[in-house]
Amino acid sequence: RAPGAFAEPFSLTLTTTDPDADIRYTLDGSVPTETSTLYTAPIPISLTTMVQARLYSPTLPDGGEVVSNAYLALDADVLDFSSNLPIVLIDTFGATLDQETFRLASTVFINTADDDRADIATDPTDFAGRIGIRIRGNSSTYFFEKQQYAFETWDEFNEDKKASILGFPRESDWILNGPYSDKTLMRNYLAYMWSNRIGRYAVRTRFVEVFLNTSGSGKISAANYDGLYVFMEKIKRDDDRVNIQKLEPTDNSEPEISGGYILKRDWEGANFYTSLGVPLLYEEPKPEDITPQQAAWIKNYYDDFETVLHGSNFTDPVNGYAKYIDTDAFIDNNLLVELTRNLDGFRASYYMHKDRGGKLNPGPIWDYNVALGNADWEGRADYLPEGWRVLYDAPYSERQWYPRLFEDPEFRQKWDDRWVELRKDLLSTDRLMADIDDAAALLQEAQIRNFTLPDSGNPHNI
């Protein structure tokens, strides 16, 4: 039987074409060994179960390939559930989630069918398998009632396993973003759409409705409804994500040491500070993997850029700031921040990357939940469209990049030209308004359920 959700108990039959082989299996998520339960008859399945099986024979004394299937049981009170959005079912087998450790779980993704609806009990499975899941986020974890989740698709040995989910390119790292502070639920979704539209990669997204069972009850029930989430890719180096070279531990001299790097600015923490005091974190390579030579190289690159940027010859097209940064990418990034009035844009939550032999590139864009009028921070009217977002945070040292860049008439002219170009079509008022209307229509049904979560045992009432 194919893995996925089920409503009625059934008996699972395991088969092999090798008459001399024994089938050993487990039901607790562990890898079968030669001492695991011997398969002799169909296995009764009535509750959520993770079945793993392995062949042992004279020709396979150490065991064959491990085959794993997840079956998630549905309680009677969800059998009629359907949505115009994909449905995600997750069962942690009673494990409580935290920020530190990925916990083993089973998941089932049910995509919308030809009728543009997903029926929890009858529609085919888009993806079913093992995952490791944990709570993610910084301020959202402490201040928001609705948690965010990171998960990895795993193989039978709890190692990363690439998979395509809901049509996204194959990868192993994913995010379920719960837009708690954004009551429209759509700001990240829209911003990432607009970035991709203008040719700057942002993570792919789909709105989904999530059921998360951490109780160990063995069935997905209505009480496990966790609301509406944005399913999205995790920012990482990949041909279909941030397409940069992999920086190996042996790449400690030119030209290999020049990339690729992914850096992150977050509310807390820093692996190093630039000469202007910008706190940055290593995203790739990870802090535990980056070598001292690589750490020194990327810091020196930032320091050299900032020194030249604030030097007397900073507008020189060969030896000025343009030697260090992708000017067009910096313009597009700033346009999106200004268009959406993103409070966190180049202030507290963003990514940057640099490919081997390439220049510093801002992005992919990230964390736009306090954009588009959804903020009034420290007495500043950030929700108002007047003025420049980039000038509001002059005390923050990273803001000294853009104010200085705008002192170059050539940069200002390129910014103006790009804005005029985008407003003709890709970011025209008509298209932007249509995008908002389309997102509102898409969310109309699910947002009602999201804002009326059941009271019994659900910690995420909003």
C-alpha positions as CSV (number, residue, x, y, z in Angstrom):
1,R,0.0,0.0,0.0
2,A,1.3,3.5,-0.9
3,P,2.2,5.7,2.1
4,G,-0.1,8.5,3.1
5,A,-3.2,9.2,5.2
6,F,-5.8,6.6,5.9
7,A,-9.3,6.6,7.5
8,E,-10.0,2.9,8.0
9,P,-7.7,0.3,9.7
10,F,-6.0,-2.0,7.2
11,S,-3.4,-4.8,7.0
12,L,-0.1,-4.1,5.4
13,T,1.4,-6.8,3.2
14,L,5.2,-6.9,2.7
15,T,6.6,-8.9,-0.3
16,T,9.9,-9.8,-1.8
17,T,10.8,-11.7,-5.0
18,D,13.7,-13.5,-3.2
19,P,12.4,-16.8,-1.8
20,D,15.5,-17.2,0.4
21,A,15.2,-13.8,2.1
22,D,13.6,-12.9,5.4
23,I,11.9,-9.6,5.9
24,R,12.7,-7.9,9.1
25,Y,10.7,-4.8,10.1
26,T,10.2,-2.1,12.8
27,L,7.3,0.1,13.7
28,D,9.1,2.6,15.9
29,G,11.2,4.5,13.4
30,S,14.4,2.5,14.1
31,V,16.5,0.8,11.4
32,P,15.6,-2.9,11.1
33,T,18.4,-5.4,12.1
34,E,18.7,-9.1,11.8
35,T,17.1,-9.4,15.3
36,S,14.1,-7.2,14.4
37,T,10.6,-8.6,14.1
38,L,10.4,-11.3,11.4
39,Y,7.5,-10.7,8.9
40,T,5.2,-13.7,8.8
41,A,1.8,-12.2,8.2
42,P,0.2,-8.9,7.2
43,I,0.7,-6.1,9.7
44,P,-2.4,-4.6,11.2
45,I,-2.3,-0.8,11.0
46,S,-4.9,1.3,12.9
47,L,-2.9,4.2,14.2
48,T,-0.2,6.5,12.7
49,T,2.7,4.2,12.0
50,M,6.2,4.4,10.5
51,V,7.0,1.0,8.9
52,Q,10.6,0.2,8.0
53,A,11.6,-3.1,6.4
54,R,14.8,-4.7,5.3
55,L,15.8,-8.0,3.6
56,Y,18.2,-10.5,5.1
57,S,19.4,-13.5,3.1
58,P,22.6,-15.6,2.5
59,T,23.5,-13.1,-0.2
60,L,22.6,-10.1,2.0
61,P,24.0,-11.1,5.4
62,D,24.3,-7.4,6.5
63,G,20.9,-6.5,5.2
64,G,19.6,-5.0,2.1
65,E,18.2,-1.5,1.4
66,V,15.9,-0.1,4.1
67,V,12.4,0.7,2.8
68,S,10.4,3.2,4.9
69,N,6.7,4.1,4.6
70,A,4.6,6.5,6.7
71,Y,0.9,6.0,7.3
72,L,-1.0,8.7,9.2
73,A,-4.3,7.8,10.7
74,L,-7.2,10.2,10.4
75,D,-9.8,10.6,13.2
76,A,-13.4,10.7,12.2
77,D,-13.8,14.4,12.9
78,V,-11.4,15.4,10.0
79,L,-12.6,13.0,7.3
80,D,-14.7,15.7,5.7
81,F,-12.0,18.3,5.8
82,S,-11.1,19.9,2.5
83,S,-9.4,23.1,1.4
84,N,-8.6,25.1,-1.7
85,L,-5.0,25.0,-0.3
86,P,-2.6,22.0,0.1
87,I,-3.0,20.1,3.4
88,V,0.0,19.2,5.5
89,L,-0.2,16.5,8.2
90,I,2.6,16.0,10.7
91,D,2.8,13.5,13.6
92,T,5.8,13.6,16.0
93,F,4.8,10.4,17.8
94,G,4.4,12.3,21.1
95,A,7.7,14.2,20.9
96,T,7.6,17.8,22.1
97,L,9.3,20.3,19.8
98,D,11.9,22.8,20.8
99,Q,14.4,25.1,19.0
100,E,17.5,22.9,19.6
101,T,16.9,19.5,18.2
102,F,15.2,18.1,15.1
103,R,12.7,15.5,16.2
104,L,11.7,12.5,14.1
105,A,8.2,12.8,12.6
106,S,6.1,11.6,9.8
107,T,4.4,13.9,7.3
108,V,2.0,13.8,4.5
109,F,1.4,16.6,1.9
110,I,-1.8,16.5,0.0
111,N,-1.8,18.9,-3.0
112,T,-4.9,20.5,-4.6
113,A,-6.4,18.3,-7.3
114,D,-8.0,19.1,-10.7
115,D,-10.9,20.6,-8.9
116,D,-8.5,23.0,-7.1
117,R,-9.3,21.5,-3.8
118,A,-7.4,19.1,-1.4
119,D,-9.6,16.5,0.4
120,I,-7.8,15.1,3.4
121,A,-9.3,11.6,3.2
122,T,-9.6,11.0,-0.6
123,D,-7.0,12.9,-2.6
124,P,-3.7,11.3,-3.5
125,T,-0.5,12.0,-1.6
126,D,1.9,14.5,-3.0
127,F,4.7,13.6,-0.5
128,A,4.8,11.2,2.4
129,G,7.9,10.4,4.5
130,R,10.2,10.9,7.4
131,I,11.2,14.3,8.5
132,G,13.1,16.0,11.3
133,I,11.3,19.0,12.7
134,R,12.0,21.7,15.2
135,I,10.8,25.2,16.2
136,R,12.6,28.0,14.4
137,G,12.8,31.8,14.8
138,N,14.0,34.4,17.3
139,S,11.6,37.0,18.4
140,S,8.7,35.1,17.0
141,T,9.4,32.2,19.3
142,Y,9.1,34.4,22.4
143,F,6.5,36.9,21.5
144,F,4.1,35.1,19.1
145,E,1.7,32.4,20.1
146,K,2.0,30.7,16.7
147,Q,5.3,28.9,16.3
148,Q,7.4,28.7,13.1
149,Y,8.9,25.3,12.1
150,A,12.0,24.2,10.2
151,F,12.0,20.6,8.9
152,E,14.4,18.4,6.9
153,T,13.3,15.5,4.7
154,W,15.2,12.4,6.0
155,D,16.1,9.0,4.8
156,E,15.8,5.8,6.8
157,F,19.0,6.7,8.7
158,N,17.8,10.2,9.7
159,E,20.2,11.8,7.1
160,D,19.1,14.5,4.7
161,K,17.2,13.2,1.7
162,K,16.3,15.5,-1.2
163,A,12.7,15.4,-2.3
164,S,10.3,17.5,-4.4
165,I,7.3,18.7,-2.5
166,L,4.4,20.5,-4.0
167,G,6.3,20.9,-7.3
168,F,9.3,22.7,-5.7
169,P,12.8,21.6,-6.9
170,R,14.3,18.7,-5.0
171,E,16.0,19.7,-1.7
172,S,16.0,18.6,1.9
173,D,15.5,21.8,3.9
174,W,12.1,23.5,4.3
175,I,10.2,26.0,6.4
176,L,6.7,26.3,7.6
177,N,6.2,30.0,8.3
178,G,3.3,31.0,10.5
179,P,2.5,34.7,9.7
180,Y,1.3,35.5,13.2
181,S,2.2,39.2,13.3
182,D,0.9,39.7,9.7
183,K,-2.9,39.5,10.0
184,T,-3.3,39.7,6.2
185,L,-1.1,36.5,6.1
186,M,0.3,37.5,2.7
187,R,3.2,39.9,3.1
188,N,6.1,37.5,2.8
189,Y,4.2,35.7,0.0
190,L,3.8,38.9,-2.0
191,A,7.3,40.2,-1.4
192,Y,9.0,37.0,-2.5
193,M,6.7,36.8,-5.6
194,W,7.7,40.4,-6.6
195,S,11.4,39.7,-6.1
196,N,11.2,36.6,-8.3
197,R,9.2,38.5,-10.9
198,I,11.9,41.2,-11.3
199,G,14.6,38.5,-11.7
200,R,16.0,38.3,-8.1
201,Y,15.6,34.8,-6.6
202,A,13.5,34.6,-3.5
203,V,12.3,31.4,-1.9
204,R,9.3,29.6,-3.5
205,T,6.1,29.6,-1.5
206,R,2.8,27.9,-1.2
207,F,0.0,28.6,1.3
208,V,-0.9,25.4,3.2
209,E,-3.2,24.4,6.1
210,V,-1.4,22.4,8.7
211,F,-2.4,19.7,11.2
212,L,0.3,19.0,13.8
213,N,-0.1,16.2,16.3
214,T,2.5,16.1,19.2
215,S,0.2,14.3,21.7
216,G,1.1,10.8,20.7
217,S,-2.6,9.9,20.3
218,G,-1.9,8.1,17.0
219,K,-4.5,9.9,15.0
220,I,-4.7,13.3,13.3
221,S,-7.8,15.0,14.7
222,A,-9.6,18.4,14.5
223,A,-7.8,19.4,17.7
224,N,-4.5,19.2,15.8
225,Y,-5.5,21.9,13.3
226,D,-2.6,24.4,13.5
227,G,-3.8,27.0,11.0
228,L,-2.6,28.5,7.9
229,Y,1.2,28.5,7.1
230,V,3.4,29.6,4.2
231,F,5.4,26.5,3.1
232,M,8.7,27.8,1.7
233,E,12.2,26.8,0.8
234,K,15.1,27.4,3.3
235,I,17.7,29.8,2.0
236,K,20.8,27.7,1.2
237,R,23.4,27.1,-1.5
238,D,21.8,25.0,-4.3
239,D,21.6,25.2,-8.1
240,D,17.8,25.9,-7.7
241,R,18.2,28.3,-4.7
242,V,21.3,30.5,-4.1
243,N,23.3,29.3,-7.1
244,I,26.9,29.8,-5.9
245,Q,30.0,27.6,-5.7
246,K,30.5,25.4,-2.7
247,L,33.4,26.6,-0.5
248,E,35.4,23.6,0.6
249,P,37.6,23.5,3.7
250,T,40.6,23.2,1.4
251,D,39.7,26.4,-0.4
252,N,42.0,28.7,1.5
253,S,43.7,30.7,-1.3
254,E,42.8,32.7,-4.4
255,P,40.7,32.3,-6.4
256,E,38.8,29.5,-4.6
257,I,38.6,31.3,-1.3
258,S,36.6,34.1,-2.9
259,G,33.3,32.2,-2.8
260,G,30.8,31.1,-2.2
261,Y,29.6,32.7,1.0
262,I,26.1,33.3,2.4
263,L,26.0,35.8,5.2
264,K,23.1,36.7,7.5
265,R,22.1,39.7,9.6
266,D,19.8,38.8,12.5
267,W,18.4,40.5,15.5
268,E,21.0,38.8,17.8
269,G,24.4,37.4,17.4
270,A,27.4,38.0,15.2
271,N,30.3,35.9,14.0
272,F,32.1,39.1,13.0
273,Y,31.7,42.8,12.6
274,T,32.6,44.8,9.6
275,S,34.7,48.0,9.9
276,L,31.5,50.0,10.3
277,G,30.2,47.7,13.0
278,V,27.7,45.6,10.9
279,P,27.1,42.3,12.8
280,L,27.1,39.4,10.4
281,L,26.6,35.6,10.8
282,Y,28.0,32.8,8.7
283,E,25.2,30.9,7.0
284,E,27.4,29.0,4.4
285,P,29.9,27.8,5.3
286,K,28.5,27.2,8.8
287,P,30.5,28.6,11.7
288,E,31.8,25.2,12.6
289,D,32.9,24.6,9.0
290,I,34.5,27.9,7.9
291,T,38.3,28.0,8.1
292,P,40.2,30.8,9.8
293,Q,41.5,31.8,6.3
294,Q,38.0,32.0,4.9
295,A,36.7,33.9,7.9
296,A,39.5,36.5,7.6
297,W,39.0,36.8,3.8
298,I,35.3,37.6,3.8
299,K,35.7,40.1,6.7
300,N,38.6,41.8,4.8
301,Y,36.4,41.9,1.7
302,Y,33.6,43.8,3.6
303,D,36.2,46.1,5.3
304,D,37.8,46.9,2.0
305,F,34.4,47.7,0.5
306,E,33.5,50.0,3.3
307,T,36.8,51.7,3.2
308,V,36.5,52.4,-0.5
309,L,32.9,53.4,-0.2
310,H,33.7,56.1,2.3
311,G,36.9,57.1,0.5
312,S,37.3,60.2,-1.8
313,N,37.4,58.1,-5.0
314,F,34.3,56.0,-4.2
315,T,32.5,56.7,-7.5
316,D,35.3,55.4,-9.7
317,P,33.7,52.7,-11.9
318,V,36.9,50.5,-11.7
319,N,38.4,51.0,-8.2
320,G,35.4,52.5,-6.4
321,Y,32.5,50.7,-4.6
322,A,31.5,49.0,-7.9
323,K,34.6,46.8,-7.7
324,Y,33.0,45.1,-4.6
325,I,29.3,45.1,-5.0
326,D,26.7,44.1,-7.7
327,T,25.3,47.5,-8.1
328,D,22.2,46.4,-10.0
329,A,21.4,43.8,-7.3
330,F,21.8,46.5,-4.6
331,I,19.4,48.7,-6.5
332,D,16.8,46.0,-6.9
333,N,17.1,45.1,-3.2
334,N,16.6,48.6,-2.1
335,L,13.7,49.1,-4.5
336,L,11.8,46.2,-2.9
337,V,12.6,47.6,0.6
338,E,11.3,51.0,-0.3
339,L,8.3,49.8,-2.3
340,T,7.1,47.7,0.7
341,R,8.4,50.0,3.5
342,N,10.1,47.0,5.0
343,L,11.1,47.8,8.6
344,D,13.6,44.9,8.7
345,G,15.1,45.5,5.3
346,F,18.8,46.0,5.7
347,R,18.4,46.6,9.4
348,A,17.8,43.5,11.4
349,S,17.0,40.5,9.2
350,Y,18.5,40.0,5.8
351,Y,20.9,37.8,3.8
352,M,23.8,38.5,1.5
353,H,25.9,36.2,-0.7
354,K,29.0,36.3,-2.7
355,D,30.0,33.8,-5.4
356,R,33.5,32.7,-6.4
357,G,35.0,35.5,-8.4
358,G,31.8,37.5,-8.1
359,K,30.8,40.6,-6.2
360,L,28.8,41.1,-3.0
361,N,25.1,40.6,-3.7
362,P,22.2,41.5,-1.2
363,G,19.6,38.8,-0.9
364,P,17.7,36.6,-1.2
365,I,15.2,39.0,0.3
366,W,13.8,37.8,3.6
367,D,11.4,38.6,6.5
368,Y,8.9,41.0,5.0
369,N,6.2,40.3,7.6
370,V,6.5,43.9,9.0
371,A,6.5,45.5,5.6
372,L,3.6,47.1,3.7
373,G,2.3,49.2,6.6
374,N,2.6,46.6,9.3
375,A,4.9,48.5,11.7
376,D,5.1,51.5,14.0
377,W,8.5,51.0,15.6
378,E,10.0,53.1,18.3
379,G,7.7,56.0,17.6
380,R,8.6,56.2,13.9
381,A,5.6,56.1,11.6
382,D,7.0,53.2,9.5
383,Y,3.6,52.4,8.2
384,L,3.4,55.7,6.3
385,P,4.5,55.8,2.6
386,E,6.2,59.2,2.8
387,G,10.0,59.6,3.1
388,W,12.8,57.1,2.6
389,R,13.0,53.9,4.6
390,V,16.7,53.8,4.0
391,L,17.3,57.1,5.9
392,Y,15.2,56.1,9.0
393,D,17.9,54.0,10.5
394,A,21.0,56.2,10.1
395,P,22.3,55.2,13.5
396,Y,22.5,51.6,12.3
397,S,25.9,51.4,10.7
398,E,24.8,49.1,7.8
399,R,22.6,52.0,6.8
400,Q,25.8,53.9,5.9
401,W,26.1,51.8,2.7
402,Y,22.9,53.1,1.0
403,P,23.1,56.8,2.0
404,R,26.6,56.9,0.8
405,L,25.7,55.1,-2.5
406,F,23.0,57.6,-3.1
407,E,25.6,60.3,-3.0
408,D,26.8,59.0,-6.3
409,P,24.8,60.7,-9.1
410,E,25.3,57.6,-11.4
411,F,23.9,55.3,-8.7
412,R,20.9,57.6,-8.2
413,Q,20.3,57.7,-11.9
414,K,20.4,53.9,-12.3
415,W,18.0,53.6,-9.4
416,D,15.6,56.1,-11.0
417,D,15.8,54.3,-14.4
418,R,15.2,50.9,-12.8
419,W,12.2,52.2,-10.9
420,V,10.6,53.7,-14.0
421,E,11.3,50.5,-15.9
422,L,9.7,48.2,-13.3
423,R,6.7,50.5,-12.8
424,K,5.7,50.2,-16.4
425,D,4.8,46.5,-16.1
426,L,6.4,44.1,-13.5
427,L,5.6,46.4,-10.6
428,S,2.9,48.5,-12.1
429,T,0.1,49.6,-9.7
430,D,-2.4,47.5,-11.6
431,R,-0.3,44.3,-11.3
432,L,0.5,44.9,-7.6
433,M,-3.2,45.5,-6.8
434,A,-4.1,42.4,-8.7
435,D,-1.5,40.3,-6.8
436,I,-3.0,41.5,-3.5
437,D,-6.6,40.7,-4.7
438,D,-5.5,37.3,-5.9
439,A,-3.8,36.5,-2.6
440,A,-6.9,37.6,-0.7
441,A,-9.2,35.5,-2.8
442,L,-6.9,32.5,-2.4
443,L,-6.9,32.9,1.4
444,Q,-10.6,33.8,1.9
445,E,-11.6,30.3,2.9
446,A,-8.6,29.2,5.0
447,Q,-8.2,32.5,6.9
448,I,-11.6,32.0,8.5
449,R,-10.4,28.7,10.0
450,N,-7.0,30.2,10.9
451,F,-8.5,32.9,13.0
452,T,-11.0,30.6,14.7
453,L,-8.7,27.8,15.8
454,P,-10.3,25.3,18.2
455,D,-9.9,26.1,21.9
456,S,-9.4,22.5,23.1
457,G,-5.7,21.8,23.5
458,N,-4.5,24.1,20.8
459,P,-1.9,26.6,22.0
460,H,-2.0,28.8,18.9
461,N,-5.3,30.7,19.2
462,I,-4.9,34.0,17.4
